[in-house]
Amino acid sequence: MTTRARLRAFGAFWYDFVVGDDWRAAFAVVLALGVTFVLGRLSVNAWWVLPAAVAVVLPWSLWRAVRRR
């Protein structure tokens, strides 16, 4: 296996691991991390952003998955 093929396999693994079946949920998590970072840099207490994002994104993602079936 060449180095290029190994890098491609490594990238494909991480893409599948992070994005999985729902790219919208992955995007929402990245967005929540970005919002947390920005609020933290502005010295705002931002601990609540990620739990709130999970509370919204998880049911939304499950609803979309069930609706497709």
PDB file of N, CA, C and O in Angstrom:
ATOM      1  N   MET A   1       0.850  -1.178   0.000  1.00  0.00           N
ATOM      2  CA  MET A   1       0.000   0.000   0.000  1.00  0.00           C
ATOM      3  C   MET A   1       0.894   1.238   0.000  1.00  0.00           C
ATOM      4  O   MET A   1       1.806   1.346   0.820  1.00  0.00           O
ATOM      5  N   THR A   2       0.639   2.155  -0.901  1.00  0.00           N
ATOM      6  CA  THR A   2       1.464   3.352  -1.014  1.00  0.00           C
ATOM      7  C   THR A   2       1.098   4.371   0.057  1.00  0.00           C
ATOM      8  O   THR A   2       0.065   4.267   0.718  1.00  0.00           O
ATOM      9  N   THR A   3       1.960   5.338   0.205  1.00  0.00           N
ATOM     10  CA  THR A   3       1.716   6.393   1.181  1.00  0.00           C
ATOM     11  C   THR A   3       0.455   7.171   0.833  1.00  0.00           C
ATOM     12  O   THR A   3      -0.321   7.539   1.715  1.00  0.00           O
ATOM     13  N   ARG A   4       0.258   7.414  -0.442  1.00  0.00           N
ATOM     14  CA  ARG A   4      -0.941   8.147  -0.869  1.00  0.00           C
ATOM     15  C   ARG A   4      -2.213   7.377  -0.537  1.00  0.00           C
ATOM     16  O   ARG A   4      -3.198   7.959  -0.081  1.00  0.00           O
ATOM     17  N   ALA A   5      -2.187   6.086  -0.763  1.00  0.00           N
ATOM     18  CA  ALA A   5      -3.354   5.251  -0.451  1.00  0.00           C
ATOM     19  C   ALA A   5      -3.606   5.214   1.055  1.00  0.00           C
ATOM     20  O   ALA A   5      -4.757   5.218   1.493  1.00  0.00           O
ATOM     21  N   ARG A   6      -2.553   5.180   1.833  1.00  0.00           N
ATOM     22  CA  ARG A   6      -2.710   5.186   3.295  1.00  0.00           C
ATOM     23  C   ARG A   6      -3.297   6.516   3.768  1.00  0.00           C
ATOM     24  O   ARG A   6      -4.179   6.536   4.625  1.00  0.00           O
ATOM     25  N   LEU A   7      -2.813   7.615   3.216  1.00  0.00           N
ATOM     26  CA  LEU A   7      -3.367   8.925   3.582  1.00  0.00           C
ATOM     27  C   LEU A   7      -4.830   9.035   3.187  1.00  0.00           C
ATOM     28  O   LEU A   7      -5.639   9.584   3.935  1.00  0.00           O
ATOM     29  N   ARG A   8      -5.169   8.522   2.027  1.00  0.00           N
ATOM     30  CA  ARG A   8      -6.563   8.539   1.575  1.00  0.00           C
ATOM     31  C   ARG A   8      -7.441   7.698   2.516  1.00  0.00           C
ATOM     32  O   ARG A   8      -8.539   8.116   2.883  1.00  0.00           O
ATOM     33  N   ALA A   9      -6.958   6.530   2.897  1.00  0.00           N
ATOM     34  CA  ALA A   9      -7.708   5.667   3.811  1.00  0.00           C
ATOM     35  C   ALA A   9      -7.856   6.328   5.181  1.00  0.00           C
ATOM     36  O   ALA A   9      -8.913   6.240   5.806  1.00  0.00           O
ATOM     37  N   PHE A  10      -6.797   6.986   5.644  1.00  0.00           N
ATOM     38  CA  PHE A  10      -6.844   7.691   6.922  1.00  0.00           C
ATOM     39  C   PHE A  10      -7.879   8.808   6.882  1.00  0.00           C
ATOM     40  O   PHE A  10      -8.685   8.948   7.802  1.00  0.00           O
ATOM     41  N   GLY A  11      -7.857   9.604   5.813  1.00  0.00           N
ATOM     42  CA  GLY A  11      -8.833  10.684   5.663  1.00  0.00           C
ATOM     43  C   GLY A  11     -10.255  10.156   5.528  1.00  0.00           C
ATOM     44  O   GLY A  11     -11.187  10.735   6.086  1.00  0.00           O
ATOM     45  N   ALA A  12     -10.427   9.063   4.793  1.00  0.00           N
ATOM     46  CA  ALA A  12     -11.765   8.481   4.634  1.00  0.00           C
ATOM     47  C   ALA A  12     -12.300   7.972   5.960  1.00  0.00           C
ATOM     48  O   ALA A  12     -13.487   8.119   6.252  1.00  0.00           O
ATOM     49  N   PHE A  13     -11.421   7.369   6.773  1.00  0.00           N
ATOM     50  CA  PHE A  13     -11.846   6.913   8.092  1.00  0.00           C
ATOM     51  C   PHE A  13     -12.338   8.070   8.942  1.00  0.00           C
ATOM     52  O   PHE A  13     -13.423   7.996   9.520  1.00  0.00           O
ATOM     53  N   TRP A  14     -11.560   9.132   9.027  1.00  0.00           N
ATOM     54  CA  TRP A  14     -11.937  10.251   9.882  1.00  0.00           C
ATOM     55  C   TRP A  14     -13.176  10.964   9.362  1.00  0.00           C
ATOM     56  O   TRP A  14     -14.001  11.423  10.151  1.00  0.00           O
ATOM     57  N   TYR A  15     -13.316  11.062   8.057  1.00  0.00           N
ATOM     58  CA  TYR A  15     -14.524  11.663   7.500  1.00  0.00           C
ATOM     59  C   TYR A  15     -15.746  10.834   7.892  1.00  0.00           C
ATOM     60  O   TYR A  15     -16.757  11.382   8.332  1.00  0.00           O
ATOM     61  N   ASP A  16     -15.652   9.525   7.735  1.00  0.00           N
ATOM     62  CA  ASP A  16     -16.767   8.657   8.078  1.00  0.00           C
ATOM     63  C   ASP A  16     -17.035   8.670   9.577  1.00  0.00           C
ATOM     64  O   ASP A  16     -18.189   8.603   9.998  1.00  0.00           O
ATOM     65  N   PHE A  17     -15.983   8.757  10.386  1.00  0.00           N
ATOM     66  CA  PHE A  17     -16.133   8.773  11.839  1.00  0.00           C
ATOM     67  C   PHE A  17     -16.792  10.063  12.315  1.00  0.00           C
ATOM     68  O   PHE A  17     -17.688  10.027  13.159  1.00  0.00           O
ATOM     69  N   VAL A  18     -16.360  11.184  11.787  1.00  0.00           N
ATOM     70  CA  VAL A  18     -16.879  12.479  12.246  1.00  0.00           C
ATOM     71  C   VAL A  18     -18.221  12.791  11.603  1.00  0.00           C
ATOM     72  O   VAL A  18     -19.164  13.155  12.305  1.00  0.00           O
ATOM     73  N   VAL A  19     -18.330  12.660  10.309  1.00  0.00           N
ATOM     74  CA  VAL A  19     -19.554  13.029   9.608  1.00  0.00           C
ATOM     75  C   VAL A  19     -20.580  11.911   9.690  1.00  0.00           C
ATOM     76  O   VAL A  19     -21.757  12.171   9.941  1.00  0.00           O
ATOM     77  N   GLY A  20     -20.158  10.687   9.487  1.00  0.00           N
ATOM     78  CA  GLY A  20     -21.072   9.555   9.565  1.00  0.00           C
ATOM     79  C   GLY A  20     -22.176   9.652   8.542  1.00  0.00           C
ATOM     80  O   GLY A  20     -21.919   9.912   7.366  1.00  0.00           O
ATOM     81  N   ASP A  21     -23.394   9.448   8.975  1.00  0.00           N
ATOM     82  CA  ASP A  21     -24.540   9.443   8.078  1.00  0.00           C
ATOM     83  C   ASP A  21     -25.208  10.807   7.940  1.00  0.00           C
ATOM     84  O   ASP A  21     -25.986  11.023   7.011  1.00  0.00           O
ATOM     85  N   ASP A  22     -24.915  11.715   8.844  1.00  0.00           N
ATOM     86  CA  ASP A  22     -25.642  12.986   8.856  1.00  0.00           C
ATOM     87  C   ASP A  22     -24.661  14.159   8.895  1.00  0.00           C
ATOM     88  O   ASP A  22     -24.171  14.532   9.961  1.00  0.00           O
ATOM     89  N   TRP A  23     -24.382  14.730   7.734  1.00  0.00           N
ATOM     90  CA  TRP A  23     -23.433  15.838   7.677  1.00  0.00           C
ATOM     91  C   TRP A  23     -24.005  17.078   8.352  1.00  0.00           C
ATOM     92  O   TRP A  23     -23.253  17.934   8.817  1.00  0.00           O
ATOM     93  N   ARG A  24     -25.322  17.180   8.409  1.00  0.00           N
ATOM     94  CA  ARG A  24     -25.929  18.350   9.048  1.00  0.00           C
ATOM     95  C   ARG A  24     -25.653  18.375  10.548  1.00  0.00           C
ATOM     96  O   ARG A  24     -25.384  19.433  11.117  1.00  0.00           O
ATOM     97  N   ALA A  25     -25.719  17.219  11.179  1.00  0.00           N
ATOM     98  CA  ALA A  25     -25.412  17.134  12.612  1.00  0.00           C
ATOM     99  C   ALA A  25     -23.945  17.453  12.863  1.00  0.00           C
ATOM    100  O   ALA A  25     -23.618  18.152  13.821  1.00  0.00           O
ATOM    101  N   ALA A  26     -23.064  16.948  12.014  1.00  0.00           N
ATOM    102  CA  ALA A  26     -21.636  17.250  12.161  1.00  0.00           C
ATOM    103  C   ALA A  26     -21.387  18.743  11.985  1.00  0.00           C
ATOM    104  O   ALA A  26     -20.591  19.332  12.717  1.00  0.00           O
ATOM    105  N   PHE A  27     -22.059  19.351  11.026  1.00  0.00           N
ATOM    106  CA  PHE A  27     -21.914  20.790  10.808  1.00  0.00           C
ATOM    107  C   PHE A  27     -22.420  21.571  12.019  1.00  0.00           C
ATOM    108  O   PHE A  27     -21.799  22.553  12.426  1.00  0.00           O
ATOM    109  N   ALA A  28     -23.538  21.145  12.594  1.00  0.00           N
ATOM    110  CA  ALA A  28     -24.089  21.824  13.773  1.00  0.00           C
ATOM    111  C   ALA A  28     -23.128  21.739  14.954  1.00  0.00           C
ATOM    112  O   ALA A  28     -22.988  22.702  15.708  1.00  0.00           O
ATOM    113  N   VAL A  29     -22.472  20.606  15.121  1.00  0.00           N
ATOM    114  CA  VAL A  29     -21.496  20.465  16.212  1.00  0.00           C
ATOM    115  C   VAL A  29     -20.298  21.372  15.982  1.00  0.00           C
ATOM    116  O   VAL A  29     -19.824  22.021  16.914  1.00  0.00           O
ATOM    117  N   VAL A  30     -19.807  21.424  14.760  1.00  0.00           N
ATOM    118  CA  VAL A  30     -18.681  22.317  14.448  1.00  0.00           C
ATOM    119  C   VAL A  30     -19.090  23.773  14.658  1.00  0.00           C
ATOM    120  O   VAL A  30     -18.307  24.573  15.171  1.00  0.00           O
ATOM    121  N   LEU A  31     -20.303  24.113  14.266  1.00  0.00           N
ATOM    122  CA  LEU A  31     -20.811  25.469  14.476  1.00  0.00           C
ATOM    123  C   LEU A  31     -20.905  25.795  15.970  1.00  0.00           C
ATOM    124  O   LEU A  31     -20.533  26.891  16.390  1.00  0.00           O
ATOM    125  N   ALA A  32     -21.397  24.855  16.764  1.00  0.00           N
ATOM    126  CA  ALA A  32     -21.487  25.064  18.211  1.00  0.00           C
ATOM    127  C   ALA A  32     -20.108  25.235  18.833  1.00  0.00           C
ATOM    128  O   ALA A  32     -19.924  26.056  19.732  1.00  0.00           O
ATOM    129  N   LEU A  33     -19.138  24.456  18.354  1.00  0.00           N
ATOM    130  CA  LEU A  33     -17.774  24.627  18.852  1.00  0.00           C
ATOM    131  C   LEU A  33     -17.231  26.004  18.489  1.00  0.00           C
ATOM    132  O   LEU A  33     -16.551  26.638  19.297  1.00  0.00           O
ATOM    133  N   GLY A  34     -17.525  26.464  17.289  1.00  0.00           N
ATOM    134  CA  GLY A  34     -17.095  27.800  16.873  1.00  0.00           C
ATOM    135  C   GLY A  34     -17.736  28.895  17.710  1.00  0.00           C
ATOM    136  O   GLY A  34     -17.068  29.848  18.113  1.00  0.00           O
ATOM    137  N   VAL A  35     -19.021  28.761  17.968  1.00  0.00           N
ATOM    138  CA  VAL A  35     -19.721  29.755  18.798  1.00  0.00           C
ATOM    139  C   VAL A  35     -19.134  29.756  20.210  1.00  0.00           C
ATOM    140  O   VAL A  35     -18.925  30.817  20.798  1.00  0.00           O
ATOM    141  N   THR A  36     -18.870  28.573  20.747  1.00  0.00           N
ATOM    142  CA  THR A  36     -18.266  28.481  22.080  1.00  0.00           C
ATOM    143  C   THR A  36     -16.903  29.156  22.101  1.00  0.00           C
ATOM    144  O   THR A  36     -16.574  29.870  23.048  1.00  0.00           O
ATOM    145  N   PHE A  37     -16.115  28.934  21.066  1.00  0.00           N
ATOM    146  CA  PHE A  37     -14.793  29.550  20.989  1.00  0.00           C
ATOM    147  C   PHE A  37     -14.900  31.072  20.949  1.00  0.00           C
ATOM    148  O   PHE A  37     -14.200  31.768  21.685  1.00  0.00           O
ATOM    149  N   VAL A  38     -15.774  31.583  20.093  1.00  0.00           N
ATOM    150  CA  VAL A  38     -15.909  33.037  19.947  1.00  0.00           C
ATOM    151  C   VAL A  38     -16.403  33.658  21.252  1.00  0.00           C
ATOM    152  O   VAL A  38     -15.866  34.671  21.700  1.00  0.00           O
ATOM    153  N   LEU A  39     -17.418  33.056  21.859  1.00  0.00           N
ATOM    154  CA  LEU A  39     -17.925  33.602  23.121  1.00  0.00           C
ATOM    155  C   LEU A  39     -16.874  33.535  24.218  1.00  0.00           C
ATOM    156  O   LEU A  39     -16.769  34.445  25.040  1.00  0.00           O
ATOM    157  N   GLY A  40     -16.098  32.461  24.231  1.00  0.00           N
ATOM    158  CA  GLY A  40     -15.020  32.354  25.214  1.00  0.00           C
ATOM    159  C   GLY A  40     -13.959  33.428  25.027  1.00  0.00           C
ATOM    160  O   GLY A  40     -13.442  33.977  26.000  1.00  0.00           O
ATOM    161  N   ARG A  41     -13.637  33.725  23.770  1.00  0.00           N
ATOM    162  CA  ARG A  41     -12.654  34.785  23.498  1.00  0.00           C
ATOM    163  C   ARG A  41     -13.189  36.168  23.883  1.00  0.00           C
ATOM    164  O   ARG A  41     -12.413  37.080  24.166  1.00  0.00           O
ATOM    165  N   LEU A  42     -14.515  36.318  23.893  1.00  0.00           N
ATOM    166  CA  LEU A  42     -15.127  37.583  24.297  1.00  0.00           C
ATOM    167  C   LEU A  42     -15.371  37.644  25.807  1.00  0.00           C
ATOM    168  O   LEU A  42     -16.036  38.554  26.300  1.00  0.00           O
ATOM    169  N   SER A  43     -14.825  36.665  26.531  1.00  0.00           N
ATOM    170  CA  SER A  43     -14.958  36.572  27.989  1.00  0.00           C
ATOM    171  C   SER A  43     -16.406  36.392  28.433  1.00  0.00           C
ATOM    172  O   SER A  43     -16.801  36.859  29.502  1.00  0.00           O
ATOM    173  N   VAL A  44     -17.184  35.716  27.608  1.00  0.00           N
ATOM    174  CA  VAL A  44     -18.556  35.389  27.970  1.00  0.00           C
ATOM    175  C   VAL A  44     -18.554  33.967  28.505  1.00  0.00           C
ATOM    176  O   VAL A  44     -17.859  33.098  27.977  1.00  0.00           O
ATOM    177  N   ASN A  45     -19.327  33.734  29.547  1.00  0.00           N
ATOM    178  CA  ASN A  45     -19.447  32.401  30.108  1.00  0.00           C
ATOM    179  C   ASN A  45     -20.193  31.523  29.102  1.00  0.00           C
ATOM    180  O   ASN A  45     -21.413  31.633  28.977  1.00  0.00           O
ATOM    181  N   ALA A  46     -19.476  30.650  28.380  1.00  0.00           N
ATOM    182  CA  ALA A  46     -20.045  29.935  27.238  1.00  0.00           C
ATOM    183  C   ALA A  46     -20.167  28.432  27.469  1.00  0.00           C
ATOM    184  O   ALA A  46     -20.278  27.681  26.500  1.00  0.00           O
ATOM    185  N   TRP A  47     -20.150  27.976  28.699  1.00  0.00           N
ATOM    186  CA  TRP A  47     -20.214  26.543  28.973  1.00  0.00           C
ATOM    187  C   TRP A  47     -21.521  25.928  28.497  1.00  0.00           C
ATOM    188  O   TRP A  47     -21.564  24.729  28.225  1.00  0.00           O
ATOM    189  N   TRP A  48     -22.554  26.688  28.393  1.00  0.00           N
ATOM    190  CA  TRP A  48     -23.896  26.192  28.095  1.00  0.00           C
ATOM    191  C   TRP A  48     -24.140  25.948  26.611  1.00  0.00           C
ATOM    192  O   TRP A  48     -25.124  25.301  26.252  1.00  0.00           O
ATOM    193  N   VAL A  49     -23.268  26.449  25.746  1.00  0.00           N
ATOM    194  CA  VAL A  49     -23.517  26.359  24.301  1.00  0.00           C
ATOM    195  C   VAL A  49     -23.522  24.906  23.818  1.00  0.00           C
ATOM    196  O   VAL A  49     -24.441  24.494  23.110  1.00  0.00           O
ATOM    197  N   LEU A  50     -22.513  24.135  24.190  1.00  0.00           N
ATOM    198  CA  LEU A  50     -22.441  22.754  23.709  1.00  0.00           C
ATOM    199  C   LEU A  50     -23.564  21.874  24.257  1.00  0.00           C
ATOM    200  O   LEU A  50     -24.156  21.125  23.481  1.00  0.00           O
ATOM    201  N   PRO A  51     -23.892  21.924  25.565  1.00  0.00           N
ATOM    202  CA  PRO A  51     -25.042  21.130  26.015  1.00  0.00           C
ATOM    203  C   PRO A  51     -26.351  21.547  25.334  1.00  0.00           C
ATOM    204  O   PRO A  51     -27.198  20.701  25.044  1.00  0.00           O
ATOM    205  N   ALA A  52     -26.513  22.837  25.081  1.00  0.00           N
ATOM    206  CA  ALA A  52     -27.718  23.294  24.384  1.00  0.00           C
ATOM    207  C   ALA A  52     -27.734  22.786  22.949  1.00  0.00           C
ATOM    208  O   ALA A  52     -28.784  22.397  22.437  1.00  0.00           O
ATOM    209  N   ALA A  53     -26.585  22.789  22.306  1.00  0.00           N
ATOM    210  CA  ALA A  53     -26.512  22.288  20.933  1.00  0.00           C
ATOM    211  C   ALA A  53     -26.839  20.805  20.889  1.00  0.00           C
ATOM    212  O   ALA A  53     -27.561  20.359  19.997  1.00  0.00           O
ATOM    213  N   VAL A  54     -26.323  20.039  21.830  1.00  0.00           N
ATOM    214  CA  VAL A  54     -26.624  18.607  21.875  1.00  0.00           C
ATOM    215  C   VAL A  54     -28.108  18.388  22.133  1.00  0.00           C
ATOM    216  O   VAL A  54     -28.720  17.504  21.534  1.00  0.00           O
ATOM    217  N   ALA A  55     -28.686  19.185  23.020  1.00  0.00           N
ATOM    218  CA  ALA A  55     -30.110  19.048  23.338  1.00  0.00           C
ATOM    219  C   ALA A  55     -30.993  19.348  22.133  1.00  0.00           C
ATOM    220  O   ALA A  55     -32.113  18.843  22.054  1.00  0.00           O
ATOM    221  N   VAL A  56     -30.519  20.148  21.206  1.00  0.00           N
ATOM    222  CA  VAL A  56     -31.299  20.479  20.007  1.00  0.00           C
ATOM    223  C   VAL A  56     -30.953  19.538  18.850  1.00  0.00           C
ATOM    224  O   VAL A  56     -31.847  19.036  18.169  1.00  0.00           O
ATOM    225  N   VAL A  57     -29.663  19.299  18.632  1.00  0.00           N
ATOM    226  CA  VAL A  57     -29.221  18.552  17.449  1.00  0.00           C
ATOM    227  C   VAL A  57     -29.544  17.066  17.554  1.00  0.00           C
ATOM    228  O   VAL A  57     -29.947  16.457  16.562  1.00  0.00           O
ATOM    229  N   LEU A  58     -29.379  16.475  18.718  1.00  0.00           N
ATOM    230  CA  LEU A  58     -29.625  15.041  18.849  1.00  0.00           C
ATOM    231  C   LEU A  58     -31.075  14.665  18.549  1.00  0.00           C
ATOM    232  O   LEU A  58     -31.294  13.777  17.724  1.00  0.00           O
ATOM    233  N   PRO A  59     -32.073  15.287  19.168  1.00  0.00           N
ATOM    234  CA  PRO A  59     -33.458  14.934  18.801  1.00  0.00           C
ATOM    235  C   PRO A  59     -33.778  15.248  17.339  1.00  0.00           C
ATOM    236  O   PRO A  59     -34.512  14.501  16.693  1.00  0.00           O
ATOM    237  N   TRP A  60     -33.235  16.340  16.817  1.00  0.00           N
ATOM    238  CA  TRP A  60     -33.468  16.713  15.424  1.00  0.00           C
ATOM    239  C   TRP A  60     -32.903  15.653  14.486  1.00  0.00           C
ATOM    240  O   TRP A  60     -33.549  15.268  13.512  1.00  0.00           O
ATOM    241  N   SER A  61     -31.688  15.181  14.787  1.00  0.00           N
ATOM    242  CA  SER A  61     -31.068  14.156  13.957  1.00  0.00           C
ATOM    243  C   SER A  61     -31.839  12.838  14.045  1.00  0.00           C
ATOM    244  O   SER A  61     -32.045  12.170  13.031  1.00  0.00           O
ATOM    245  N   LEU A  62     -32.259  12.469  15.236  1.00  0.00           N
ATOM    246  CA  LEU A  62     -33.046  11.243  15.394  1.00  0.00           C
ATOM    247  C   LEU A  62     -34.385  11.347  14.678  1.00  0.00           C
ATOM    248  O   LEU A  62     -34.828  10.388  14.045  1.00  0.00           O
ATOM    249  N   TRP A  63     -35.025  12.491  14.771  1.00  0.00           N
ATOM    250  CA  TRP A  63     -36.307  12.692  14.095  1.00  0.00           C
ATOM    251  C   TRP A  63     -36.139  12.540  12.586  1.00  0.00           C
ATOM    252  O   TRP A  63     -36.968  11.913  11.926  1.00  0.00           O
ATOM    253  N   ARG A  64     -35.071  13.111  12.044  1.00  0.00           N
ATOM    254  CA  ARG A  64     -34.822  12.991  10.605  1.00  0.00           C
ATOM    255  C   ARG A  64     -34.549  11.546  10.200  1.00  0.00           C
ATOM    256  O   ARG A  64     -34.999  11.098   9.146  1.00  0.00           O
ATOM    257  N   ALA A  65     -33.807  10.814  11.042  1.00  0.00           N
ATOM    258  CA  ALA A  65     -33.491   9.415  10.723  1.00  0.00           C
ATOM    259  C   ALA A  65     -34.740   8.532  10.760  1.00  0.00           C
ATOM    260  O   ALA A  65     -34.919   7.665   9.903  1.00  0.00           O
ATOM    261  N   VAL A  66     -35.590   8.753  11.742  1.00  0.00           N
ATOM    262  CA  VAL A  66     -36.825   7.961  11.858  1.00  0.00           C
ATOM    263  C   VAL A  66     -37.794   8.310  10.742  1.00  0.00           C
ATOM    264  O   VAL A  66     -38.476   7.433  10.212  1.00  0.00           O
ATOM    265  N   ARG A  67     -37.858   9.568  10.388  1.00  0.00           N
ATOM    266  CA  ARG A  67     -38.777  10.009   9.341  1.00  0.00           C
ATOM    267  C   ARG A  67     -38.423   9.402   7.989  1.00  0.00           C
ATOM    268  O   ARG A  67     -39.310   9.138   7.178  1.00  0.00           O
ATOM    269  N   ARG A  68     -37.129   9.177   7.738  1.00  0.00           N
ATOM    270  CA  ARG A  68     -36.689   8.586   6.462  1.00  0.00           C
ATOM    271  C   ARG A  68     -37.140   7.144   6.307  1.00  0.00           C
ATOM    272  O   ARG A  68     -37.314   6.675   5.182  1.00  0.00           O
ATOM    273  N   ARG A  69     -37.328   6.452   7.379  1.00  0.00           N
ATOM    274  CA  ARG A  69     -37.725   5.044   7.307  1.00  0.00           C
ATOM    275  C   ARG A  69     -39.156   4.972   7.050  1.00  0.00           C
ATOM    276  O   ARG A  69     -39.711   3.877   6.950  1.00  0.00           O
TER     277      ARG A  69
END
